[in-house]
Amino acid sequence: MIPAAKPEVGIDEADAAHRVIMSGMLAQGPEVAAFEQEFSAQVVPGTESVAVNSGTSALHMAFVAAGIGPGDEVIVPSFSFAATANAVGLVGATPVFVDIDADTFCISPAAIEAAITERTKGIMPVHLYGHPADLREIAEIAQRHGIVLFEDAAQAHGAAVDGIPVGAWGIAGSFSFYPTKNMTSGEGGIVTTKDAAFARAIRVLRNQGMERRYENEVIGFNTRMTDIHAAIGRVQLGKLAAWTAKRQANAEFFNANIEGVVTPIVRENAVHVWHQYTIRVAGQDRDAFAAALAERGVGSGVYYPTPIHRLPSFGLTLDLPETERAAAEVLSLPVYPALTQDELETIVEAVNAVAKAGS
């Protein structure tokens, strides 16, 4: 079985973790500082990076640092992982769920505009599957209304719009280093920002509210990244560019050869980093399609089968037609860098055969 996702970890990462373990400096220290500097330089130039213990913590710390809280609204897509909205709820604010663009699966600028109220304090697009949201238009909307722009870039390391990397458009970009992301630190996340005061606020919040030991300035959290995780992340960062190029080549191969389903697009001004290669299975039962692929040795995944607003944790009834259509039709195929040419051809042959059988 070709798995739907596969972490790219090996002896280099093991050696880095072993080196830190043997040093005796396990918690946040020089490896974290180096990782932060290198991530900014290589992925989001012109920003400061602050490493934390998960992508969810990155989102959460950004909202806290920006002063988002009870009574505030943050506009988010419902078609995403629950952490997108959970982070809003964790600060006592209200996530306002809106619909997506049918082509990119990212939040619709028109839907954002329609949802703005006097309580709207934030907008947070999600760069879903590695394709950036329409940041040019969203940034203009945020500026015109005086609303803070956040970016959920958990799946989009290296994506860009008009040559500007995601994570550099708003007050904060939040990245994840979960094992199946385009790069991993085992677990972890990072906040990027062009605002030095905001970066300092994140550093204070992640460390129990203190920059200097025992001089707690605010009530903070323990969301620090360890040096073990940072050392793994530094190794992965050195491989990210080559891995991204391979993901892009794999996606091009699929686009040229897959038939019978709706294949993903890339907007002209966008750099897509293909965290997922997500097709639409229209006119057939998506879950049956996935089961038929599995019978042919090809794994796949559904991201995400239930829109966030309908999860029991939120329990809302909303009219979001493109969100509902995507949740019923999307299917993500393996696209990770380790795929061989034989595996790529197996995936294409399986998808085309299942699509033809169901047509």
HELIX and SHEET records of a PDB file:
HELIX    1   1 ILE A   11  SER A   23  1                                  13    
HELIX    2   2 PRO A   30  GLN A   42  1                                  13    
HELIX    3   3 GLY A   55  ALA A   65  1                                  11    
HELIX    4   4 ALA A   83  LEU A   90  1                                   8    
HELIX    5   5 PRO A  109  ALA A  115  1                                   7    
HELIX    6   6 LEU A  128  GLY A  130  5                                   3    
HELIX    7   7 LEU A  135  HIS A  145  1                                  11    
HELIX    8   8 ALA A  196  ARG A  206  1                                  11    
HELIX    9   9 ASP A  227  ASN A  257  1                                  31    
HELIX   10  10 ARG A  286  GLU A  295  1                                  10    
HELIX   11  11 ILE A  308  ARG A  310  5                                   3    
HELIX   12  12 PRO A  321  GLU A  329  1                                   9    
HELIX   13  13 GLN A  341  GLY A  358  1                                  18    
SHEET    1   A 7 GLU A  48  VAL A  52  0                                        
SHEET    2   A 7 GLY A 189  THR A 193 -1                                        
SHEET    3   A 7 ALA A 172  SER A 176 -1                                        
SHEET    4   A 7 VAL A 148  ASP A 152  1                                        
SHEET    5   A 7 THR A 120  ILE A 123  1                                        
SHEET    6   A 7 GLU A  73  PRO A  77  1                                        
SHEET    7   A 7 THR A  94  VAL A  98  1                                        
SHEET    1   B 3 ILE A 164  PRO A 165  0                                        
SHEET    2   B 3 ALA A 160  VAL A 161 -1                                        
SHEET    3   B 3 ALA A 270  VAL A 271 -1                                        
SHEET    1   C 2 TYR A 277  ARG A 280  0                                        
SHEET    2   C 2 VAL A 330  LEU A 333 -1                                        
END                                                                             
